[in-house]
Amino acid sequence: MANAPYNSYQNSPQSLSLETFVAAVHDVERTQFQVLSGLKKIRQNFHHNKIYPDLSHLIDLHHSLQAIIDNANALQQQQPRALTEINLEERKLIYTDIPLHDEHFEQVRDLINWAMPHILTAIDEGSTIFEFVEENLQLEVVGILPSYLEEGYIFIPDNAHQHLHLLKYDISIFTSTEEKYRSLKTQIIKSVQQSLIQQPAQTLKLELVQEFPELPNPATYAITTDLEFPFQETILPVAKRCLLRHIFS
C-alpha cells in the first residue's frame, strides 16, 4: 500500500507513532494500553468500511518498527530530546539528545515485538477490505486515450450519497536514492446527482473539454461499482490505486 492521506478525515490514529514506542521507557504498561486503544479505534473504523488513512498509517508504522528491530541504529535517530535552550536572537529552539541506555533499548524492542502481531492483525483486516473493494471496482477508458496520461479526468461514484464525482487527476513522479515514487493527486471538479445523470460518460467528458479547454484531449477514465462504502475513506483511495496500476501496467 502506498501513501494516501486525507485531510478531511479526522480519526487518524495519532496516538500510534514511533514516539509512542520510544517513550515506552517511562511506562511500558501505559504504552501497551495506548497501543491497544489506538488499534481498537482503527478496527472500529474498519468495521465501518473506513480504511484510510488508518491502513496506510499502520503499514508505514509497521515498516518503521521493523526497521528498528532490524537495525538498532535506527532507534538512535528516534531517541527522545530535551529542550535545553531558547535562542531568541536566531529564534531557534536548542535540543539535546537524551541517551537511550541498553536496558531502555531492550524495553523498547520487547514492546515492539509484543505490538507487532497486534498491528499485523489490524493490517490484515484493513487489507482484506481494500482487496474486496478493489475486486468490486471496474475501471473503463472513456473515449480515445492520448499519449499523455499523467493528467486527465476520472469519474468516480459515491453510491452512499447518490453522487457521481468528476475529478481532475495529476500524477507526479519523483525518485529517491533507492526507488521511484508515484503520487496521484485528485480534485473534485463537480458532482452530479446520480438520479439526474442522463448523459453517457463520453458526453460528460466532452462537457469538461468545453469547460476546461486547457486540456483539449484529456485522458479520461470512469469507475463503476455497486458498493455503497464511504467515498473519501475507501472508494476514492482504492480507485486512485486502480488508476495508477492501469496507467503504469
Secondary structure as UniProt FT lines:
FT   TURN            7..8
FT   TURN            14..15
FT   HELIX           18..22
FT   HELIX           23..25
FT   HELIX           28..47
FT   TURN            48..49
FT   TURN            52..53
FT   HELIX           54..70
FT   HELIX           73..77
FT   STRAND          81..87
FT   TURN            88..91
FT   STRAND          92..97
FT   HELIX           102..135
FT   STRAND          138..141
FT   STRAND          151..158
FT   TURN            159..162
FT   STRAND          163..175
FT   STRAND          180..193
FT   HELIX           194..196
FT   HELIX           201..211
FT   TURN            213..214
FT   STRAND          219..224
FT   HELIX           231..235
FT   HELIX           236..248
//
